[in-house]
Amino acid sequence: MANRKQVPEIAASTCRHVHRLIVERFDRELCPDEENRVDLHIAACHDCLVFYDQLTLIHKAMEALRQGLAG
């Protein structure tokens, strides 16, 4: 998330909500409105895009470890 001094509280609140949805995206299928909200937000917010990319890499690494341990 960007520096709080530069981000109005409403924007910070939106980023927190999108972070929660990004995390949930790995555990469940988001409804179309939630998917759209995440996609639109990460297209405009670099910090949230970085958060999404990092979480995706961690998720893929964990899945690879599971596959390696199971195989």
mmCIF file of the C-alpha atoms, coordinates in Angstrom:
data_MODEL
# 
_entry.id   MODEL 
# 
loop_
_atom_site.group_PDB 
_atom_site.id 
_atom_site.type_symbol 
_atom_site.label_atom_id 
_atom_site.label_alt_id 
_atom_site.label_comp_id 
_atom_site.label_asym_id 
_atom_site.label_entity_id 
_atom_site.label_seq_id 
_atom_site.pdbx_PDB_ins_code 
_atom_site.Cartn_x 
_atom_site.Cartn_y 
_atom_site.Cartn_z 
_atom_site.occupancy 
_atom_site.B_iso_or_equiv 
_atom_site.pdbx_formal_charge 
_atom_site.auth_seq_id 
_atom_site.auth_comp_id 
_atom_site.auth_asym_id 
_atom_site.auth_atom_id 
_atom_site.pdbx_PDB_model_num 
ATOM 1  C CA . MET A 1 1  ? 0.000   0.000   0.000   1.00 0.00 ? 1  MET A CA 1 
ATOM 2  C CA . ALA A 1 2  ? 1.225   3.521   -0.732  1.00 0.00 ? 2  ALA A CA 1 
ATOM 3  C CA . ASN A 1 3  ? 2.429   5.940   1.910   1.00 0.00 ? 3  ASN A CA 1 
ATOM 4  C CA . ARG A 1 4  ? -0.559  6.817   4.122   1.00 0.00 ? 4  ARG A CA 1 
ATOM 5  C CA . LYS A 1 5  ? 0.268   10.549  3.981   1.00 0.00 ? 5  LYS A CA 1 
ATOM 6  C CA . GLN A 1 6  ? -0.232  10.460  0.217   1.00 0.00 ? 6  GLN A CA 1 
ATOM 7  C CA . VAL A 1 7  ? -3.347  8.290   0.200   1.00 0.00 ? 7  VAL A CA 1 
ATOM 8  C CA . PRO A 1 8  ? -6.695  9.576   1.451   1.00 0.00 ? 8  PRO A CA 1 
ATOM 9  C CA . GLU A 1 9  ? -8.341  7.293   4.015   1.00 0.00 ? 9  GLU A CA 1 
ATOM 10 C CA . ILE A 1 10 ? -11.022 6.179   1.553   1.00 0.00 ? 10 ILE A CA 1 
ATOM 11 C CA . ALA A 1 11 ? -8.341  4.993   -0.885  1.00 0.00 ? 11 ALA A CA 1 
ATOM 12 C CA . ALA A 1 12 ? -6.471  3.198   1.904   1.00 0.00 ? 12 ALA A CA 1 
ATOM 13 C CA . SER A 1 13 ? -9.726  1.530   2.903   1.00 0.00 ? 13 SER A CA 1 
ATOM 14 C CA . THR A 1 14 ? -10.254 0.430   -0.702  1.00 0.00 ? 14 THR A CA 1 
ATOM 15 C CA . CYS A 1 15 ? -6.744  -1.041  -0.834  1.00 0.00 ? 15 CYS A CA 1 
ATOM 16 C CA . ARG A 1 16 ? -7.377  -2.966  2.403   1.00 0.00 ? 16 ARG A CA 1 
ATOM 17 C CA . HIS A 1 17 ? -10.616 -4.340  0.970   1.00 0.00 ? 17 HIS A CA 1 
ATOM 18 C CA . VAL A 1 18 ? -8.920  -5.328  -2.286  1.00 0.00 ? 18 VAL A CA 1 
ATOM 19 C CA . HIS A 1 19 ? -6.078  -7.014  -0.357  1.00 0.00 ? 19 HIS A CA 1 
ATOM 20 C CA . ARG A 1 20 ? -8.693  -9.104  1.467   1.00 0.00 ? 20 ARG A CA 1 
ATOM 21 C CA . LEU A 1 21 ? -10.339 -10.047 -1.836  1.00 0.00 ? 21 LEU A CA 1 
ATOM 22 C CA . ILE A 1 22 ? -6.960  -10.944 -3.377  1.00 0.00 ? 22 ILE A CA 1 
ATOM 23 C CA . VAL A 1 23 ? -6.243  -13.312 -0.485  1.00 0.00 ? 23 VAL A CA 1 
ATOM 24 C CA . GLU A 1 24 ? -9.729  -14.801 -0.730  1.00 0.00 ? 24 GLU A CA 1 
ATOM 25 C CA . ARG A 1 25 ? -9.300  -15.294 -4.484  1.00 0.00 ? 25 ARG A CA 1 
ATOM 26 C CA . PHE A 1 26 ? -6.888  -18.141 -3.711  1.00 0.00 ? 26 PHE A CA 1 
ATOM 27 C CA . ASP A 1 27 ? -9.349  -19.864 -1.363  1.00 0.00 ? 27 ASP A CA 1 
ATOM 28 C CA . ARG A 1 28 ? -12.639 -19.457 -3.183  1.00 0.00 ? 28 ARG A CA 1 
ATOM 29 C CA . GLU A 1 29 ? -14.164 -18.281 -6.424  1.00 0.00 ? 29 GLU A CA 1 
ATOM 30 C CA . LEU A 1 30 ? -15.027 -14.608 -6.168  1.00 0.00 ? 30 LEU A CA 1 
ATOM 31 C CA . CYS A 1 31 ? -18.382 -13.417 -7.453  1.00 0.00 ? 31 CYS A CA 1 
ATOM 32 C CA . PRO A 1 32 ? -18.238 -11.437 -10.728 1.00 0.00 ? 32 PRO A CA 1 
ATOM 33 C CA . ASP A 1 33 ? -18.576 -8.084  -8.897  1.00 0.00 ? 33 ASP A CA 1 
ATOM 34 C CA . GLU A 1 34 ? -15.649 -8.942  -6.611  1.00 0.00 ? 34 GLU A CA 1 
ATOM 35 C CA . GLU A 1 35 ? -13.516 -10.123 -9.550  1.00 0.00 ? 35 GLU A CA 1 
ATOM 36 C CA . ASN A 1 36 ? -14.271 -6.908  -11.409 1.00 0.00 ? 36 ASN A CA 1 
ATOM 37 C CA . ARG A 1 37 ? -13.446 -4.782  -8.365  1.00 0.00 ? 37 ARG A CA 1 
ATOM 38 C CA . VAL A 1 38 ? -10.065 -6.486  -7.928  1.00 0.00 ? 38 VAL A CA 1 
ATOM 39 C CA . ASP A 1 39 ? -9.199  -6.338  -11.623 1.00 0.00 ? 39 ASP A CA 1 
ATOM 40 C CA . LEU A 1 40 ? -10.116 -2.664  -11.983 1.00 0.00 ? 40 LEU A CA 1 
ATOM 41 C CA . HIS A 1 41 ? -8.294  -1.714  -8.802  1.00 0.00 ? 41 HIS A CA 1 
ATOM 42 C CA . ILE A 1 42 ? -5.036  -3.534  -9.571  1.00 0.00 ? 42 ILE A CA 1 
ATOM 43 C CA . ALA A 1 43 ? -5.074  -2.022  -13.062 1.00 0.00 ? 43 ALA A CA 1 
ATOM 44 C CA . ALA A 1 44 ? -4.939  1.427   -11.439 1.00 0.00 ? 44 ALA A CA 1 
ATOM 45 C CA . CYS A 1 45 ? -3.041  0.789   -8.175  1.00 0.00 ? 45 CYS A CA 1 
ATOM 46 C CA . HIS A 1 46 ? 0.590   -0.240  -8.550  1.00 0.00 ? 46 HIS A CA 1 
ATOM 47 C CA . ASP A 1 47 ? 0.994   -1.184  -4.885  1.00 0.00 ? 47 ASP A CA 1 
ATOM 48 C CA . CYS A 1 48 ? -1.958  -3.575  -4.980  1.00 0.00 ? 48 CYS A CA 1 
ATOM 49 C CA . LEU A 1 49 ? -0.729  -5.053  -8.266  1.00 0.00 ? 49 LEU A CA 1 
ATOM 50 C CA . VAL A 1 50 ? 2.638   -5.758  -6.621  1.00 0.00 ? 50 VAL A CA 1 
ATOM 51 C CA . PHE A 1 51 ? 0.815   -7.348  -3.653  1.00 0.00 ? 51 PHE A CA 1 
ATOM 52 C CA . TYR A 1 52 ? -1.194  -9.532  -6.061  1.00 0.00 ? 52 TYR A CA 1 
ATOM 53 C CA . ASP A 1 53 ? 1.912   -10.548 -8.025  1.00 0.00 ? 53 ASP A CA 1 
ATOM 54 C CA . GLN A 1 54 ? 3.839   -11.432 -4.859  1.00 0.00 ? 54 GLN A CA 1 
ATOM 55 C CA . LEU A 1 55 ? 0.955   -13.461 -3.449  1.00 0.00 ? 55 LEU A CA 1 
ATOM 56 C CA . THR A 1 56 ? 0.591   -15.276 -6.772  1.00 0.00 ? 56 THR A CA 1 
ATOM 57 C CA . LEU A 1 57 ? 4.290   -16.220 -6.716  1.00 0.00 ? 57 LEU A CA 1 
ATOM 58 C CA . ILE A 1 58 ? 4.018   -17.486 -3.147  1.00 0.00 ? 58 ILE A CA 1 
ATOM 59 C CA . HIS A 1 59 ? 0.918   -19.498 -4.018  1.00 0.00 ? 59 HIS A CA 1 
ATOM 60 C CA . LYS A 1 60 ? 2.639   -21.065 -7.060  1.00 0.00 ? 60 LYS A CA 1 
ATOM 61 C CA . ALA A 1 61 ? 5.744   -21.897 -5.003  1.00 0.00 ? 61 ALA A CA 1 
ATOM 62 C CA . MET A 1 62 ? 3.641   -23.552 -2.317  1.00 0.00 ? 62 MET A CA 1 
ATOM 63 C CA . GLU A 1 63 ? 1.775   -25.564 -4.939  1.00 0.00 ? 63 GLU A CA 1 
ATOM 64 C CA . ALA A 1 64 ? 5.078   -26.676 -6.499  1.00 0.00 ? 64 ALA A CA 1 
ATOM 65 C CA . LEU A 1 65 ? 6.312   -27.799 -3.082  1.00 0.00 ? 65 LEU A CA 1 
ATOM 66 C CA . ARG A 1 66 ? 3.114   -29.758 -2.518  1.00 0.00 ? 66 ARG A CA 1 
ATOM 67 C CA . GLN A 1 67 ? 3.484   -31.407 -5.896  1.00 0.00 ? 67 GLN A CA 1 
ATOM 68 C CA . GLY A 1 68 ? 7.131   -32.234 -5.177  1.00 0.00 ? 68 GLY A CA 1 
ATOM 69 C CA . LEU A 1 69 ? 6.311   -33.735 -1.810  1.00 0.00 ? 69 LEU A CA 1 
ATOM 70 C CA . ALA A 1 70 ? 3.393   -35.723 -3.208  1.00 0.00 ? 70 ALA A CA 1 
ATOM 71 C CA . GLY A 1 71 ? 5.332   -36.953 -6.249  1.00 0.00 ? 71 GLY A CA 1 
# 
